[in-house]
Amino acid sequence: MAHPNPALRRAFLDTRYGTAGERLRLRQRPGPGPSWTAPGQRWAILTAWNPQGQRRDPASNAEAQLLLRAALTDWPLVEGVNGEGKWAEPSLIVPGLGLRRAARLGQLFGQAAVLWGVGQRAALVWCEGDLKSDLSSGAGLRLERRWLVPDRPSGPP
């Protein structure tokens, strides 16, 4: 499986995730976890906005986000936001969603990556390659493991 574009990878690793009131970042060291999850609970953060990191018009983004929401009608959803400023994108935090389903939804909505985790442990899951075969076994998924911790203005990532 090919490595993601370095600039796009850096953007995902530097982005803030979470809710409007609780902003979090991916870090290499643990810290307090998000308030919307519990130890051992699976979750995913998904969006349908700006596939492959390429800007789309707001109407197309909103329509795609509605389709993503419709694909998740059986799941509890927490409203989230990825990024900030001109790159702020509505997202859905989906407690209980499994890794394979999260990766498949990311691929279906043209995303370069999704965020998936258990408790405060997080993985950036790259949605590239032939996920149809990868998802049957879980093999071949490219994961970058981190911790999702509250944003701090300074300190190492």
Buried (B, 14 or more C-beta within 10 A) or exposed (E): EEEBEEEBBEBBBEBBBBBEEBBBBBBEEEBEBBEBBEEEEBBBBBBBBBBEBEEBEEEEBEEBBEEBBEBBEEBEBBEBBBBEEEEBBBBBBBBEBBBBBBBBBBBBBBBBBBBBBBBBBBBBBBBBBEBEEBBEEEEEBBBBEBBBBBEEEEEEE
